[in-house]
Amino acid sequence: MTAADDNTLSPEAPPGNPEPKAPRRTAVLDSAHLGDIEGAFGRISISETDHSRTFKTRLLTLLAIVGPGIIVMVGDNDAGGIATYAQAGQNYGYSLLWVLLLLIPVLIVNQEMVVRLGAVTGVGHARLINERFGRGWGWFSVGDLFLLNFLTIVTEFIGISLAADYFGISKYIVVPTSAVALVAIMASGSFRRWERAMFVFIAITLLQIPMLLMSHPQWGTAAKSFVVPSISGGVTSDAVLLIIAIVGTTVAPWQLFFQQSNIVDKRITPRFMAYERVDTVLGAFVVIIGATALLITGDWAARSTNTVGNFVDAGDIAHLLGQHNNLLGSFFAIVLLDASIIGAAAVTLATSYAFGDVFGLKHSLHRGFADAKQFYVSYTAMVALAAAVVLIPGAPLGLITTAVQALAGLLLPSASVFLLLLCNDREVLGPWVNRPWLNWVAGVIVGILLLLSGILMATTLFPDINVVVVSGYLGVALVVLGIAAVPVLRWMGRHQPAAPPAKAPARDVDRNTWRMPPLTLLEPVVWSPGTRLGMIALRSYLVLGALLLVVKAIQVSRG
């Protein structure tokens, strides 16, 4: 329990931020992660103990807490997301809206687990994986994250250059300017200033509303498409791949790392868990509403210009809209530019948080540049390098975009498995571990993600295969393996030394103040035979998939 947990909140407390006391038997790595909660819309002081639980107080508390959930979700509607949603609208009309509706519970389930991990442990996702599963798995996971995140940031700058092209501005002007702005926003030395800047960019995304209304939406067709699954033109390989792309761009591995570390950096503790859950649920609905607006806008771009099924890229959508209505095209380009900046800021920060976690460095937005040089240098270097790649004449930007989708599909099941293991680790979460029903739901989600990942990998490597047939075979194989695994695991369990019994939580534990002890004091992880077998299979899948991706990239580069 930390000093922050010994006191109750007071949203109307004075703006002073007393020096936080040293942590007592907690795993908090950076002392800057202790103290007052300083949000964009309010402050929660740990120095005050008296407060009334009125509606006004609850509202002020929510305003102070809100941030990590909405930012991570809006950041997910980045350049790649806008391109994917617009492609769905241009090529398939409203028929894929049902996919977006199904993604709401997936987003909420995944990110709610991250919320608990961040608030209860006080450390980032990368450090938990590294410490609980060993440095081998830690480096395997974080190394992949660094590569994927860097490529994702490159795609964000591609989005910035496409938006600039609509307005006739050279990418050699707008890309470096955006890179400098990204660094300046982060390096202010104030978490509150950074979060306020993010909400300014989030406010700009509200242009999606007039953009939607100007796209002559067919409300009846949209409502039917949300509840009645269908695919315009029937089930084809291209349609299946696009559905997988929608899932991959909406549920991304970097989100797990970002939100957990951002919750820690904002100093949110279990006492405010309910408010952060509300923040996350709000974010999930915001991202799906935005995706819906983009899909409908893409449909209107196709209908108004007779270009159904002829998607090129997000920049082309802006030009198509501009042919019909210059203001609408400008709105789309601004939204694309804004989304690319938010995505680049969130993904880069997620990487720098993980960098600080792995190397045990100071990694907090509460610290200035002089106090956390490595943290800010890693952020600046990644932004500068990604911007430089986009400015290289003849750079394989199309290949990079394809690689990002394939790599994200490859890593998503792995990230979800680690998340599920951590949320069932009683040493880590104590009374906050997953309930059985949540494990079943999360298990089904992981299985579906694994299926989609396999399809995406297969079609990336072998573009001429029949996706519909492969999807059927992989689905049957997944079900058969799941059924066959039960007797095998039971046999292995009978021939395995009994694991020490799990410690039951004490009945008098206060969930609002329980925090994870220092990681060195925790009992080591003991994997069951089934978990060990699954992790070996997962490692083999990742290694094989990575090797095949390298081979494919070499083939493409040679024409």
C-alpha positions, -999 to 999 in steps of 0.1 A, spaced: 0 0 0 14 34 -9 10 68 6 -15 76 -21 -37 48 -9 -37 60 28 -58 91 19 -91 97 2 -96 121 -26 -106 157 -28 -112 171 -63 -115 206 -49 -82 204 -31 -56 232 -35 -33 229 -66 -2 221 -45 14 188 -52 33 176 -21 64 155 -25 52 119 -25 65 96 2 86 66 -7 65 35 -16 60 9 11 62 -27 -2 50 -18 -37 65 -25 -71 63 12 -83 95 18 -102 96 55 -107 88 78 -77 71 102 -102 43 77 -104 33 86 -69 14 117 -58 -16 138 -69 -36 127 -99 -32 156 -124 -56 152 -153 -66 175 -181 -98 184 -165 -90 183 -128 -68 173 -99 -72 147 -72 -51 156 -42 -38 129 -18 -33 156 10 -70 159 18 -90 132 36 -125 146 39 -148 146 10 -185 142 4 -197 115 -21 -221 138 -39 -229 137 -76 -208 168 -81 -178 152 -64 -182 120 -85 -184 140 -117 -153 161 -107 -135 128 -99 -144 113 -133 -133 144 -151 -99 142 -134 -95 105 -141 -107 105 -177 -79 103 -203 -60 70 -207 -91 51 -219 -103 77 -244 -68 86 -257 -58 49 -263 -91 43 -282 -90 75 -303 -54 68 -310 -64 35 -325 -84 53 -352 -51 63 -367 -39 66 -403 -42 28 -408 -76 28 -392 -90 56 -413 -77 39 -445 -93 5 -435 -127 20 -425 -128 41 -456 -119 11 -478 -147 -9 -462 -172 19 -471 -160 24 -506 -158 -13 -515 -187 -28 -495 -210 1 -486 -227 -2 -452 -226 -40 -452 -196 -44 -428 -210 -22 -400 -219 -53 -379 -181 -60 -376 -177 -27 -357 -205 -35 -333 -190 -69 -324 -156 -52 -317 -171 -31 -288 -171 -60 -262 -136 -72 -275 -122 -37 -268 -138 -34 -234 -128 -69 -222 -91 -65 -233 -86 -30 -220 -105 -35 -187 -79 -62 -179 -52 -37 -186 -69 -11 -164 -67 -35 -134 -31 -44 -141 -21 -8 -142 -40 4 -112 -31 -26 -90 5 -32 -99 18 3 -104 42 -9 -132 40 -12 -169 30 -42 -191 65 -47 -204 80 -50 -169 54 -75 -157 60 -98 -187 98 -95 -182 97 -102 -145 69 -128 -143 78 -149 -174 115 -144 -176 138 -122 -197 136 -146 -227 98 -141 -231 102 -105 -220 126 -96 -247 107 -117 -272 75 -98 -265 90 -63 -261 114 -67 -290 85 -75 -313 66 -45 -299 95 -21 -306 96 -33 -343 58 -32 -348 55 2 -331 82 17 -352 66 5 -384 33 18 -372 47 52 -366 60 52 -402 25 46 -414 13 75 -393 37 98 -411 25 83 -444 -10 94 -434 4 129 -426 20 131 -460 -12 120 -478 -33 146 -459 -7 173 -468 -9 163 -504 -46 171 -505 -38 207 -495 -9 209 -519 17 210 -492 50 192 -497 57 163 -474 92 177 -469 76 205 -450 47 189 -431 64 157 -420 94 174 -402 70 200 -388 48 173 -374 78 154 -359 89 186 -341 54 191 -328 51 156 -315 84 160 -295 74 194 -282 40 181 -270 56 153 -250 87 171 -236 68 197 -216 76 180 -183 40 181 -173 15 151 -176 -14 176 -174 -1 197 -203 5 166 -224 -30 152 -217 -46 186 -225 -28 187 -258 -41 152 -266 -77 163 -258 -72 193 -282 -64 168 -310 -93 146 -299 -116 176 -301 -106 180 -338 -118 145 -345 -153 158 -338 -152 170 -374 -162 134 -381 -198 144 -371 -204 171 -397 -184 149 -421 -209 121 -415 -239 144 -419 -225 158 -452 -222 122 -465 -260 118 -469 -262 88 -445 -289 63 -451 -300 57 -415 -323 28 -421 -297 8 -441 -271 16 -414 -293 4 -386 -301 -29 -405 -264 -34 -413 -254 -31 -376 -277 -60 -365 -279 -82 -396 -245 -96 -407 -240 -95 -444 -213 -88 -470 -220 -69 -502 -212 -91 -531 -210 -123 -510 -182 -139 -490 -150 -135 -510 -113 -136 -502 -110 -98 -503 -140 -94 -480 -126 -118 -454 -92 -101 -455 -108 -67 -451 -128 -79 -420 -95 -92 -406 -79 -58 -413 -108 -41 -394 -102 -63 -364 -64 -58 -366 -66 -20 -368 -91 -17 -340 -76 -42 -315 -38 -35 -316 -10 -49 -293 4 -14 -285 -29 -4 -268 -22 -29 -240 12 -14 -233 1 22 -236 -30 22 -214 -14 3 -186 17 25 -184 -4 57 -189 -26 47 -159 5 42 -138 20 75 -150 -13 93 -141 -11 77 -106 -44 60 -108 -48 35 -79 -75 8 -73 -95 34 -54 -104 50 -87 -108 18 -107 -145 23 -114 -139 57 -129 -111 44 -152 -134 16 -163 -160 43 -173 -132 61 -192 -124 29 -211 -160 21 -219 -165 57 -232 -134 53 -253 -147 21 -268 -179 37 -279 -161 68 -292 -138 48 -314 -167 27 -329 -187 59 -336 -157 74 -353 -152 42 -373 -188 42 -384 -186 78 -395 -155 70 -416 -171 39 -432 -202 59 -442 -181 87 -455 -161 62 -476 -194 48 -490 -205 83 -500 -171 90 -517 -178 59 -538 -215 65 -546 -210 102 -554 -181 95 -579 -190 61 -593 -159 45 -578 -174 16 -559 -147 -11 -553 -118 11 -565 -101 19 -532 -65 33 -535 -56 49 -502 -70 74 -477 -56 104 -496 -75 93 -527 -107 92 -506 -101 129 -497 -97 138 -533 -129 119 -543 -149 137 -516 -133 170 -527 -146 165 -563 -181 165 -549 -177 189 -520 -144 207 -513 -154 213 -477 -161 176 -472 -128 167 -487 -110 192 -465 -127 178 -434 -116 143 -443 -80 154 -449 -79 173 -416 -93 142 -398 -66 121 -414 -38 144 -404 -52 148 -369 -56 110 -364 -21 104 -377 -7 128 -351 -27 112 -322 -17 77 -333 20 86 -336 20 103 -302 3 73 -285 23 46 -302 56 63 -297 49 70 -260 39 33 -255 73 24 -269 91 48 -246 72 36 -216 82 0 -224 118 11 -229 118 26 -194 102 -5 -180 127 -29 -195 158 -9 -186 146 4 -152 149 40 -162 128 71 -152 99 71 -175 73 96 -166 57 126 -183 58 143 -149 96 146 -154 113 172 -176 139 164 -202 169 170 -178 154 145 -153 146 117 -177 170 120 -207 169 84 -218 131 84 -218 128 115 -240 157 106 -262 142 72 -270 109 90 -280 126 117 -300 149 92 -318 119 70 -328 99 99 -342 129 114 -361 138 80 -376 102 72 -387 98 106 -403 131 102 -421 120 69 -436 89 85 -451 111 113 -466 135 89 -484 128 90 -521 115 57 -533 111 42 -498 89 10 -499 60 27 -481 35 2 -495 56 -27 -483 59 -12 -449 21 -7 -447 15 -43 -456 42 -55 -431 25 -36 -403 -8 -53 -409 8 -88 -411 30 -82 -381 1 -69 -360 -19 -99 -369 10 -122 -359 16 -105 -325 -20 -99 -314 -28 -134 -301 5 -135 -283 -2 -101 -266 -37 -113 -256 -23 -146 -241 2 -127 -219 -26 -104 -208 -48 -134 -198 -19 -151 -179 -11 -119 -160 -48 -113 -151 -50 -148 -136 -17 -144 -116 -29 -141 -80 6 -129 -69 2 -100 -93 -35 -90 -89 -45 -106 -56 -82 -100 -51 -84 -84 -85 -78 -116 -106 -101 -125 -134 -134 -142 -126 -141 -175 -143 -167 -161 -167 -142 -134 -178 -116 -161 -186 -141 -180 -208 -149 -148 -227 -112 -138 -230 -104 -174 -241 -129 -172 -269 -116 -139 -280 -80 -152 -280 -91 -182 -301 -108 -160 -326 -78 -137 -328 -55 -167 -333 -78 -178 -362 -78 -144 -378 -40 -141 -373 -35 -174 -391 -56 -164 -420 -38 -130 -423 -4 -147 -422 -14 -173 -448 -28 -147 -473 2 -124 -468 26 -152 -476 5 -169 -503 -17 -143 -519 -33 -166 -544 -49 -190 -519 -86 -192 -514 -92 -173 -482 -127 -187 -477 -115 -223 -479 -85 -216 -456 -108 -199 -431 -130 -230 -429 -100 -254 -426 -84 -232 -399 -116 -229 -380 -122 -267 -380 -86 -272 -370 -89 -248 -340 -120 -266 -328 -105 -300 -331 -73 -290 -313 -94 -275 -285 -113 -307 -281 -83 -330 -284 -63 -309 -259 -86 -318 -230 -76 -355 -226 -39 -348 -234 -37 -321 -207 -54 -344 -182 -29 -372 -190 0 -347 -186 -15 -334 -154 -14 -369 -138 23 -373 -147 33 -339 -134 44 -330 -98 16 -312 -80 20 -275 -80 18 -256 -47 -18 -246 -39 -27 -211 -49 -30 -187 -20 -65 -176 -14 -71 -139 -7 -77 -130 29 -113 -122 36 -105 -89 52 -85 -76 22 -95 -41 11 -96 -42 -26 -94 -4 -28 -60 -3 -11 -44 -36 -21 -13 -31 -43 11 -56 -57 42 -60 -36 77 -56 -51 82 -82 -79 112 -97 -61 90 -108 -32 64 -126 -53 63 -164 -56 77 -176 -90 53 -184 -117 44 -222 -119 29 -231 -153 5 -260 -156 13 -286 -183 -14 -271 -206 0 -236 -202 35 -248 -209 24 -267 -240 5 -237 -252 34 -213 -247 57 -236 -266 33 -237 -295 29 -200 -294 66 -194 -294 70 -218 -324 42 -200 -342 58 -166 -337 93 -178 -348 79 -195 -379 57 -166 -388 85 -141 -384 108 -161 -406 81 -164 -433 75 -127 -431 112 -120 -437 113 -144 -467 82 -127 -481 97 -92 -477 128 -103 -495 107 -117 -523 87 -85 -527 118 -63 -526 133 -83 -555 101 -79 -575 
